[in-house]
Amino acid sequence: MKPEEQEQIQELVSRTAAQLGEHFDTVQIFVTRHRGEDTTTAAYEHGVGNFLARYGQVVEWLAMQDQYQRQEAKRRDAKDRE
């Protein structure tokens, strides 16, 4: 991916976060894109609004996802034992 393409993608992510920020207190966007020419993945992110609020929301989401995955693993394990 050319540097110009990467800049365009980052600008799109930043512009989208700003547009959403007109309607919400905080916005944090994470996106990834396969680069195509090799096996790497490009990652882009941008946030608007209070950093600590965005950070806290991400931490909470990660904790909830971790808990969900543990519960799901236990369910699968119990089902496999049946």
FENCOR-V694959 format. One record per backbone hydrogen bond with DSSP energy under -0.5 kcal/mol. CO is the residue of the C=O (numbers start at 1). NH is the residue of the N-H. If there is no record, write none. Layout:
CO_NH, CO_NH
//
This chain:
2_6, 3_7, 4_8, 5_9, 6_10, 7_11, 8_12, 9_13, 10_14, 11_15, 12_16, 13_17, 14_18, 15_19, 16_20, 17_21, 18_22, 19_22, 20_23, 20_24, 27_48, 29_46, 31_44, 33_42, 35_37, 40_35, 42_33, 44_31, 46_29, 48_27, 50_54, 51_55, 52_56, 53_57, 54_58, 55_59, 56_60, 57_61, 58_62, 59_63, 60_64, 61_65, 62_66, 63_67, 64_68, 65_69, 66_70, 67_71, 68_72, 69_73, 70_74, 71_75, 72_76, 73_77, 74_78, 75_79, 76_80, 77_81, 78_82, 79_82
//
